Amino acid sequence: MEIKIKDKIENNNFKTNFLQTEEWAYFKNKEGWSYFFLHFYKNKELLGYTVLLEKKEKFFKINYVPRGPIVSKISDLSSILPLIKDFSKKRGAHLLKIEPDLEFSDENLKYFSSYKSVKDFYQPIQTAIIYLEDDLIKNIPSKKRGRIRNKENLIFRETQELDNFYKIYKSTFENKNFKGRGEEYFYNMKEIFKDRMKIFEVLKDNEVISASVNILNGDTITYLYSGSLKEYNNLYPGYLLVYNTALYAKEKGFKNFDLWGISDENEKWKGFSEFKMNLGGKPFRFLGSFDFIFNSLYYSIYKSVK
């Protein structure tokens, strides 16, 4: 098997995710990461590819594979992972972090036996997915269905404007004492993803009271960031926002609505994890986050100061 670096991704109809797209690589480049599109061939047949991101933080160089590599057969990981490791070593990386797009199982874990499994993850290790081919109402717990009934004549709409979203998103993460993203982050994302980034809002009396940023990719729409004004929590605008986004996605032919991140371990995530499950999300656990350490001393120093 051989590795080739290309200027564009040669997808070859692999099922992928938005973190393994050219757009995500270009977006992360604006965040200070370099990127490489690595392709893996055997006898001239493309068996897989990955977006590999690289960043140097002071003295420490990280190579990172988000939700990859993308492969036609999982068994090909046995040959592909060593190629990624060799590439990172030649790049002078101190650490290679891989967060594969694989469901948790003992069978899948064996491919990462030479890596250190860590809880220091970049992407959520658990998520909740609404399968849009199912009956959306039936998947919502019966005691929660009243929250999607629009008794206050709230309006759901798509918009091209980020200002209202960011104002609500900022107030939400400040109220919950979460670390949020800066405004420029979302404008960069919109610039690069263009029509594949969808902004939805819920309004009451012409005031935006809930909003979300979503990414379209393949057969999946991902609910990436959101917020609601706390003074309207009694109206459950977040429920209407997600439910109507699911209806939009179903009508457009998408199969999956990824609600992007839950946790059964992190107490701070309890509220929005329950919110996503109450909307019919089915839990999905990824395999994990795996570090291959090229330099133990540098790794220890990096972890101590991070």
C-alpha positions as a Markdown table, in Angstrom:
| # | Residue | x | y | z |
|---|---|---|---|---|
| 1 | Met | 0.0 | 0.0 | 0.0 |
| 2 | Glu | 1.2 | 3.5 | -0.7 |
| 3 | Ile | 0.2 | 7.0 | 0.4 |
| 4 | Lys | -0.3 | 10.0 | -1.9 |
| 5 | Ile | -0.8 | 13.7 | -1.0 |
| 6 | Lys | -3.3 | 15.5 | -3.2 |
| 7 | Asp | -4.6 | 19.1 | -3.6 |
| 8 | Lys | -8.2 | 17.9 | -3.5 |
| 9 | Ile | -10.0 | 15.0 | -1.9 |
| 10 | Glu | -10.7 | 12.1 | -4.3 |
| 11 | Asn | -13.7 | 10.7 | -2.5 |
| 12 | Asn | -14.6 | 7.8 | -4.7 |
| 13 | Asn | -18.1 | 7.7 | -3.2 |
| 14 | Phe | -17.0 | 6.8 | 0.4 |
| 15 | Lys | -19.5 | 7.6 | 3.1 |
| 16 | Thr | -17.9 | 10.5 | 5.0 |
| 17 | Asn | -18.6 | 13.2 | 7.6 |
| 18 | Phe | -18.2 | 17.0 | 7.4 |
| 19 | Leu | -15.0 | 16.8 | 9.5 |
| 20 | Gln | -13.4 | 14.9 | 6.6 |
| 21 | Thr | -14.2 | 17.4 | 3.9 |
| 22 | Glu | -12.1 | 20.0 | 2.0 |
| 23 | Glu | -14.3 | 22.7 | 3.5 |
| 24 | Trp | -13.4 | 21.7 | 7.1 |
| 25 | Ala | -9.7 | 21.7 | 6.2 |
| 26 | Tyr | -10.0 | 25.2 | 4.7 |
| 27 | Phe | -12.0 | 26.4 | 7.8 |
| 28 | Lys | -9.4 | 24.9 | 10.2 |
| 29 | Asn | -6.7 | 26.6 | 8.2 |
| 30 | Lys | -8.2 | 29.9 | 9.2 |
| 31 | Glu | -8.0 | 28.7 | 12.8 |
| 32 | Gly | -4.2 | 28.2 | 12.5 |
| 33 | Trp | -4.0 | 24.5 | 11.3 |
| 34 | Ser | -2.2 | 23.3 | 8.3 |
| 35 | Tyr | -3.9 | 20.4 | 6.4 |
| 36 | Phe | -3.0 | 17.5 | 4.2 |
| 37 | Phe | -5.3 | 15.3 | 2.0 |
| 38 | Leu | -3.8 | 11.9 | 2.3 |
| 39 | His | -4.9 | 9.1 | -0.1 |
| 40 | Phe | -4.2 | 5.4 | 0.3 |
| 41 | Tyr | -3.8 | 3.1 | -2.7 |
| 42 | Lys | -3.2 | -0.6 | -3.2 |
| 43 | Asn | -2.4 | -1.7 | -6.8 |
| 44 | Lys | -3.7 | 1.7 | -8.0 |
| 45 | Glu | -7.1 | 1.2 | -6.2 |
| 46 | Leu | -8.1 | 3.9 | -3.8 |
| 47 | Leu | -8.9 | 2.2 | -0.4 |
| 48 | Gly | -9.4 | 5.4 | 1.7 |
| 49 | Tyr | -8.3 | 8.9 | 2.5 |
| 50 | Thr | -8.1 | 11.3 | 5.4 |
| 51 | Val | -7.9 | 14.9 | 6.2 |
| 52 | Leu | -4.9 | 15.3 | 8.5 |
| 53 | Leu | -4.6 | 18.6 | 10.4 |
| 54 | Glu | -1.3 | 19.9 | 11.8 |
| 55 | Lys | -0.6 | 22.6 | 14.3 |
| 56 | Lys | 2.4 | 23.7 | 16.3 |
| 57 | Glu | 1.7 | 25.1 | 19.8 |
| 58 | Lys | 4.9 | 26.7 | 21.1 |
| 59 | Phe | 7.3 | 23.8 | 21.2 |
| 60 | Phe | 4.8 | 21.0 | 20.5 |
| 61 | Lys | 3.6 | 19.8 | 17.1 |
| 62 | Ile | 0.3 | 17.9 | 16.8 |
| 63 | Asn | -1.0 | 15.9 | 13.9 |
| 64 | Tyr | -4.8 | 15.3 | 14.2 |
| 65 | Val | -7.2 | 13.1 | 12.2 |
| 66 | Pro | -10.8 | 14.2 | 13.0 |
| 67 | Arg | -13.4 | 11.4 | 12.4 |
| 68 | Gly | -11.2 | 9.5 | 10.1 |
| 69 | Pro | -9.5 | 8.0 | 8.2 |
| 70 | Ile | -12.3 | 7.2 | 5.7 |
| 71 | Val | -12.0 | 3.7 | 4.4 |
| 72 | Ser | -14.0 | 1.3 | 2.1 |
| 73 | Lys | -13.4 | -1.6 | 4.5 |
| 74 | Ile | -12.6 | -1.3 | 8.2 |
| 75 | Ser | -10.1 | -4.1 | 7.8 |
| 76 | Asp | -8.0 | -1.7 | 5.6 |
| 77 | Leu | -7.1 | 0.2 | 8.8 |
| 78 | Ser | -4.5 | -2.4 | 9.6 |
| 79 | Ser | -2.5 | -1.1 | 6.6 |
| 80 | Ile | -3.6 | 2.5 | 6.6 |
| 81 | Leu | -2.9 | 3.5 | 10.2 |
| 82 | Pro | 0.8 | 2.7 | 10.0 |
| 83 | Leu | 1.1 | 4.9 | 6.9 |
| 84 | Ile | -0.5 | 7.8 | 8.8 |
| 85 | Lys | 1.9 | 7.2 | 11.7 |
| 86 | Asp | 4.9 | 7.2 | 9.4 |
| 87 | Phe | 3.7 | 10.4 | 7.7 |
| 88 | Ser | 3.4 | 12.2 | 11.1 |
| 89 | Lys | 6.8 | 11.0 | 12.2 |
| 90 | Lys | 8.4 | 12.4 | 9.1 |
| 91 | Arg | 6.6 | 15.6 | 9.7 |
| 92 | Gly | 8.3 | 15.9 | 13.1 |
| 93 | Ala | 5.0 | 15.5 | 15.1 |
| 94 | His | 5.3 | 14.9 | 18.8 |
| 95 | Leu | 1.8 | 13.5 | 18.9 |
| 96 | Leu | -0.6 | 11.9 | 16.5 |
| 97 | Lys | -4.2 | 12.1 | 17.7 |
| 98 | Ile | -6.9 | 10.1 | 15.8 |
| 99 | Glu | -10.6 | 10.2 | 16.6 |
| 100 | Pro | -12.1 | 7.6 | 14.2 |
| 101 | Asp | -15.6 | 7.6 | 12.7 |
| 102 | Leu | -16.3 | 4.2 | 14.2 |
| 103 | Glu | -18.8 | 2.9 | 16.6 |
| 104 | Phe | -17.4 | 1.7 | 19.9 |
| 105 | Ser | -16.8 | -2.1 | 20.0 |
| 106 | Asp | -14.0 | -4.4 | 21.1 |
| 107 | Glu | -13.5 | -5.5 | 17.5 |
| 108 | Asn | -12.8 | -1.9 | 16.4 |
| 109 | Leu | -10.6 | -1.2 | 19.4 |
| 110 | Lys | -8.1 | -3.7 | 18.2 |
| 111 | Tyr | -6.9 | -1.4 | 15.4 |
| 112 | Phe | -5.7 | 1.1 | 18.0 |
| 113 | Ser | -4.0 | -1.3 | 20.4 |
| 114 | Ser | -0.7 | 0.6 | 20.0 |
| 115 | Tyr | -2.3 | 3.9 | 20.8 |
| 116 | Lys | -3.1 | 5.5 | 24.2 |
| 117 | Ser | -6.9 | 5.8 | 24.7 |
| 118 | Val | -7.5 | 9.3 | 26.3 |
| 119 | Lys | -10.4 | 11.3 | 27.6 |
| 120 | Asp | -8.8 | 14.5 | 26.2 |
| 121 | Phe | -11.0 | 14.5 | 23.1 |
| 122 | Tyr | -11.5 | 17.2 | 20.5 |
| 123 | Gln | -14.9 | 16.0 | 19.2 |
| 124 | Pro | -17.7 | 14.6 | 21.3 |
| 125 | Ile | -17.3 | 10.9 | 21.9 |
| 126 | Gln | -21.1 | 10.4 | 22.2 |
| 127 | Thr | -23.8 | 11.9 | 20.1 |
| 128 | Ala | -27.6 | 11.6 | 19.6 |
| 129 | Ile | -29.0 | 10.9 | 16.2 |
| 130 | Ile | -32.5 | 11.3 | 14.9 |
| 131 | Tyr | -33.1 | 8.8 | 12.1 |
| 132 | Leu | -35.2 | 10.7 | 9.7 |
| 133 | Glu | -36.8 | 7.7 | 8.0 |
| 134 | Asp | -38.5 | 6.9 | 11.4 |
| 135 | Asp | -41.7 | 8.4 | 12.6 |
| 136 | Leu | -40.4 | 11.7 | 14.2 |
| 137 | Ile | -43.3 | 12.0 | 16.6 |
| 138 | Lys | -43.3 | 8.4 | 17.9 |
| 139 | Asn | -39.7 | 8.7 | 18.8 |
| 140 | Ile | -40.3 | 11.6 | 21.2 |
| 141 | Pro | -41.3 | 10.5 | 24.7 |
| 142 | Ser | -45.1 | 10.9 | 25.1 |
| 143 | Lys | -44.7 | 13.3 | 28.1 |
| 144 | Lys | -42.4 | 15.6 | 26.0 |
| 145 | Arg | -44.6 | 15.8 | 22.9 |
| 146 | Gly | -46.4 | 18.8 | 24.2 |
| 147 | Arg | -43.2 | 20.8 | 23.9 |
| 148 | Ile | -43.3 | 20.7 | 20.2 |
| 149 | Arg | -46.9 | 21.9 | 19.9 |
| 150 | Asn | -46.8 | 25.5 | 18.8 |
| 151 | Lys | -49.3 | 27.1 | 21.2 |
| 152 | Glu | -47.8 | 30.6 | 21.0 |
| 153 | Asn | -47.7 | 30.9 | 17.2 |
| 154 | Leu | -43.9 | 30.9 | 17.2 |
| 155 | Ile | -42.4 | 31.2 | 13.7 |
| 156 | Phe | -39.6 | 28.9 | 12.4 |
| 157 | Arg | -37.6 | 30.2 | 9.5 |
| 158 | Glu | -34.3 | 29.8 | 7.7 |
| 159 | Thr | -32.1 | 32.9 | 7.5 |
| 160 | Gln | -28.8 | 34.0 | 6.0 |
| 161 | Glu | -27.9 | 36.3 | 8.9 |
| 162 | Leu | -25.6 | 35.3 | 11.7 |
| 163 | Asp | -26.1 | 38.4 | 14.0 |
| 164 | Asn | -29.2 | 37.2 | 15.9 |
| 165 | Phe | -27.8 | 33.7 | 16.2 |
| 166 | Tyr | -24.5 | 34.9 | 17.7 |
| 167 | Lys | -26.3 | 37.2 | 20.2 |
| 168 | Ile | -28.4 | 34.3 | 21.5 |
| 169 | Tyr | -25.6 | 31.7 | 21.3 |
| 170 | Lys | -23.3 | 34.1 | 23.3 |
| 171 | Ser | -25.9 | 34.7 | 26.0 |
| 172 | Thr | -26.5 | 31.0 | 26.3 |
| 173 | Phe | -22.9 | 29.9 | 26.8 |
| 174 | Glu | -22.3 | 32.8 | 29.2 |
| 175 | Asn | -25.4 | 31.9 | 31.3 |
| 176 | Lys | -24.3 | 28.3 | 31.5 |
| 177 | Asn | -20.6 | 29.1 | 32.2 |
| 178 | Phe | -19.4 | 27.3 | 29.0 |
| 179 | Lys | -16.5 | 28.4 | 26.9 |
| 180 | Gly | -17.9 | 29.6 | 23.6 |
| 181 | Arg | -16.7 | 30.5 | 20.1 |
| 182 | Gly | -15.9 | 34.0 | 19.0 |
| 183 | Glu | -18.1 | 35.7 | 16.3 |
| 184 | Glu | -15.4 | 35.5 | 13.7 |
| 185 | Tyr | -15.4 | 31.7 | 14.0 |
| 186 | Phe | -19.0 | 31.5 | 12.6 |
| 187 | Tyr | -18.4 | 34.1 | 9.8 |
| 188 | Asn | -15.4 | 32.1 | 8.7 |
| 189 | Met | -17.5 | 28.9 | 8.7 |
| 190 | Lys | -20.2 | 30.6 | 6.7 |
| 191 | Glu | -17.7 | 32.0 | 4.2 |
| 192 | Ile | -16.3 | 28.5 | 3.5 |
| 193 | Phe | -19.3 | 26.2 | 3.8 |
| 194 | Lys | -21.6 | 28.6 | 2.0 |
| 195 | Asp | -25.0 | 27.0 | 1.3 |
| 196 | Arg | -24.0 | 23.9 | 3.2 |
| 197 | Met | -24.3 | 25.9 | 6.4 |
| 198 | Lys | -27.9 | 26.5 | 7.4 |
| 199 | Ile | -29.0 | 29.0 | 10.0 |
| 200 | Phe | -32.5 | 28.4 | 11.5 |
| 201 | Glu | -34.4 | 30.7 | 13.9 |
| 202 | Val | -37.6 | 30.6 | 16.1 |
| 203 | Leu | -39.3 | 33.9 | 16.5 |
| 204 | Lys | -42.0 | 35.3 | 18.9 |
| 205 | Asp | -43.6 | 38.6 | 18.0 |
| 206 | Asn | -40.8 | 39.3 | 15.5 |
| 207 | Glu | -38.1 | 38.7 | 18.1 |
| 208 | Val | -35.6 | 35.9 | 17.5 |
| 209 | Ile | -35.6 | 33.7 | 20.7 |
| 210 | Ser | -33.8 | 30.6 | 19.5 |
| 211 | Ala | -31.3 | 29.9 | 16.7 |
| 212 | Ser | -29.0 | 27.2 | 15.4 |
| 213 | Val | -26.1 | 26.7 | 13.0 |
| 214 | Asn | -26.2 | 23.4 | 11.1 |
| 215 | Ile | -23.9 | 21.7 | 8.5 |
| 216 | Leu | -25.1 | 19.6 | 5.6 |
| 217 | Asn | -23.0 | 16.8 | 4.4 |
| 218 | Gly | -24.0 | 13.7 | 2.3 |
| 219 | Asp | -27.2 | 12.2 | 3.9 |
| 220 | Thr | -26.6 | 13.9 | 7.3 |
| 221 | Ile | -27.5 | 17.3 | 8.7 |
| 222 | Thr | -25.6 | 18.2 | 11.9 |
| 223 | Tyr | -26.9 | 20.5 | 14.6 |
| 224 | Leu | -23.6 | 22.1 | 15.5 |
| 225 | Tyr | -24.3 | 25.2 | 17.6 |
| 226 | Ser | -27.4 | 26.7 | 19.1 |
| 227 | Gly | -28.9 | 28.8 | 21.8 |
| 228 | Ser | -32.2 | 30.1 | 23.3 |
| 229 | Leu | -33.1 | 33.2 | 25.3 |
| 230 | Lys | -33.6 | 32.0 | 28.9 |
| 231 | Glu | -36.6 | 34.3 | 29.5 |
| 232 | Tyr | -38.5 | 32.3 | 27.0 |
| 233 | Asn | -37.6 | 28.9 | 28.3 |
| 234 | Asn | -41.2 | 28.3 | 29.3 |
| 235 | Leu | -42.2 | 28.2 | 25.6 |
| 236 | Tyr | -39.6 | 25.5 | 24.8 |
| 237 | Pro | -38.4 | 27.3 | 21.6 |
| 238 | Gly | -35.4 | 24.9 | 21.4 |
| 239 | Tyr | -37.8 | 22.0 | 21.0 |
| 240 | Leu | -39.6 | 23.7 | 18.2 |
| 241 | Leu | -36.2 | 24.6 | 16.6 |
| 242 | Val | -34.9 | 21.1 | 16.5 |
| 243 | Tyr | -38.2 | 19.5 | 15.6 |
| 244 | Asn | -38.8 | 21.8 | 12.7 |
| 245 | Thr | -35.2 | 21.4 | 11.5 |
| 246 | Ala | -35.8 | 17.6 | 11.5 |
| 247 | Leu | -38.9 | 18.2 | 9.4 |
| 248 | Tyr | -36.9 | 20.4 | 7.0 |
| 249 | Ala | -34.2 | 17.7 | 6.7 |
| 250 | Lys | -36.7 | 14.9 | 6.2 |
| 251 | Glu | -38.4 | 16.8 | 3.4 |
| 252 | Lys | -35.0 | 17.5 | 1.7 |
| 253 | Gly | -34.3 | 13.8 | 1.7 |
| 254 | Phe | -31.6 | 13.6 | 4.5 |
| 255 | Lys | -31.5 | 10.3 | 6.4 |
| 256 | Asn | -29.8 | 11.4 | 9.6 |
| 257 | Phe | -30.0 | 14.4 | 11.9 |
| 258 | Asp | -26.9 | 14.4 | 14.2 |
| 259 | Leu | -27.6 | 16.5 | 17.3 |
| 260 | Trp | -23.8 | 16.6 | 17.9 |
| 261 | Gly | -22.8 | 15.8 | 21.4 |
| 262 | Ile | -24.2 | 14.2 | 24.5 |
| 263 | Ser | -22.6 | 12.8 | 27.6 |
| 264 | Asp | -23.6 | 10.3 | 30.3 |
| 265 | Glu | -20.5 | 11.2 | 32.3 |
| 266 | Asn | -20.1 | 15.0 | 32.2 |
| 267 | Glu | -22.6 | 16.6 | 34.7 |
| 268 | Lys | -22.3 | 20.0 | 32.9 |
| 269 | Trp | -23.7 | 18.3 | 29.7 |
| 270 | Lys | -26.7 | 16.7 | 31.5 |
| 271 | Gly | -29.2 | 19.3 | 30.6 |
| 272 | Phe | -28.7 | 19.5 | 26.9 |
| 273 | Ser | -28.0 | 15.7 | 26.7 |
| 274 | Glu | -31.5 | 15.1 | 28.1 |
| 275 | Phe | -32.9 | 17.7 | 25.8 |
| 276 | Lys | -31.5 | 15.9 | 22.7 |
| 277 | Met | -32.8 | 12.5 | 23.9 |
| 278 | Asn | -36.2 | 14.0 | 24.6 |
| 279 | Leu | -36.4 | 15.0 | 20.9 |
| 280 | Gly | -36.0 | 11.4 | 19.8 |
| 281 | Gly | -32.3 | 11.2 | 19.5 |
| 282 | Lys | -30.8 | 7.8 | 19.7 |
| 283 | Pro | -27.5 | 7.5 | 21.5 |
| 284 | Phe | -24.4 | 6.7 | 19.5 |
| 285 | Arg | -20.9 | 6.1 | 21.0 |
| 286 | Phe | -17.8 | 6.6 | 18.9 |
| 287 | Leu | -14.8 | 4.4 | 19.4 |
| 288 | Gly | -12.8 | 7.1 | 21.3 |
| 289 | Ser | -9.8 | 9.4 | 21.1 |
| 290 | Phe | -6.4 | 7.9 | 20.6 |
| 291 | Asp | -2.9 | 9.4 | 21.0 |
| 292 | Phe | 0.2 | 8.0 | 19.5 |
| 293 | Ile | 3.1 | 9.6 | 21.3 |
| 294 | Phe | 6.4 | 10.1 | 19.4 |
| 295 | Asn | 8.2 | 11.9 | 22.2 |
| 296 | Ser | 7.1 | 11.0 | 25.8 |
| 297 | Leu | 9.0 | 13.9 | 27.4 |
| 298 | Tyr | 7.5 | 16.6 | 25.2 |
| 299 | Tyr | 4.1 | 14.9 | 25.6 |
| 300 | Ser | 4.4 | 15.1 | 29.4 |
| 301 | Ile | 5.4 | 18.7 | 29.4 |
| 302 | Tyr | 2.6 | 19.6 | 26.9 |
| 303 | Lys | -0.1 | 17.8 | 29.1 |
| 304 | Ser | 1.2 | 19.5 | 32.2 |
| 305 | Val | 0.9 | 23.1 | 30.8 |
| 306 | Lys | -2.2 | 22.6 | 28.7 |
